[in-house]
Structure formats: structure tokens, C-alpha cells
Amino acid sequence: MGDITIDALQASMRGLAVRQRSIADNIANVETPGFVANTVDFESSLRNALAEGDSPMAVQATTTPTTDAISPNSSNVNVDKETVSLIDTDLRYQLMVQALNSKFHILRSSLGG
């Protein structure tokens, strides 16, 4: 049986990595006519899995097209919104890495190493 905290942190990092790739794809296609930006959600699935006692390792990120209007001869990518989302995602990823490192430090300390 795995550690629920480690599993939840790893699931979060996987979901955040999917979101980072999606945001990068959105920004890369800002000038692509007709391109529809995507958003990624994994938090609600992770929250539900934890609340129901299910393994967080089974949580999958869901990618959904945005409903923002497409500008004429362009895409519906809002670069400002994507930039803020990328910064937020990066900060959350760093936080998960720090939390995972802290968890491993606690485990090492408890084992006397």
C-alpha cells in the first residue's frame, strides 16, 4: 500500500504538467486561424478521489476546449490569460515539488538517515 500523500502529490504534478503543455500549445497557436484554446482540469477529480478514499494515482487530467469567442482571422487564445495561468501553474508545480521533498525528508528522518 502506497502513501496517500505521496500519491496525491504525484497526481497533482502529473495534472499540472498536462496543464503546462496545454498552455504552451495555446500560446504557440495564438496566430493560428481558427485555433481553439484548451483548459485542463484535474483538481476536481483529485478532490473526489481523495474524498471517496480512492487512489489518487488513477486521476486523469481532463482537457476541454474553451468557449471564448474566436477573433476574426485568428484564434481564441488570450495571451494575457494564458500567461497568468502559466505562472500560476508553475508556482503550483514548484509547491508540489517542495511538498514532496519535505515528505521524503520526514521519511528519511524517521528512518534515522
RAHU-V519799 format. One record per pair of residues at least 4 apart in sequence whose ideal C-beta (glycine too) atoms are under 6 Angstrom apart, sorted by the first residue. I is the first residue (numbers start at 0). J is the second residue. D is the distance in Angstrom with one decimal. If there is no record, write none. Layout:
# RAHU-V519799
[[I,J,D] [I,J,D]]
This chain:
# RAHU-V519799
[[1,6,5.2] [4,102,5.8] [5,102,6.0] [6,55,4.6] [6,56,5.1] [7,55,4.4] [8,95,5.3] [8,98,5.6] [8,99,4.7] [10,45,5.6] [10,55,4.1] [10,58,4.7] [11,95,5.0] [12,95,4.9] [14,41,3.1] [14,60,4.5] [15,88,5.5] [15,91,5.6] [15,92,4.5] [17,39,5.3] [17,60,4.0] [18,39,4.1] [18,88,5.0] [19,88,5.5] [21,37,5.0] [21,39,4.9] [22,81,5.4] [22,84,5.6] [22,85,4.7] [25,36,4.3] [25,76,5.0] [25,81,5.2] [26,81,5.2] [28,34,4.2] [28,74,5.9] [29,74,5.9] [29,76,4.4] [29,78,5.8] [31,74,5.5] [32,72,5.7] [34,74,3.6] [35,64,4.7] [35,75,5.8] [36,65,4.6] [36,75,5.5] [36,76,4.7] [37,62,5.0] [37,64,5.6] [38,63,5.4] [38,65,5.7] [39,60,5.2] [39,62,5.3] [40,61,5.1] [41,45,5.7] [41,58,6.0] [41,60,4.0] [44,58,4.7] [45,55,5.8] [45,58,4.8] [48,53,4.2] [48,55,5.2] [48,58,5.3] [67,75,4.3] [69,75,4.4] [107,112,5.0]]
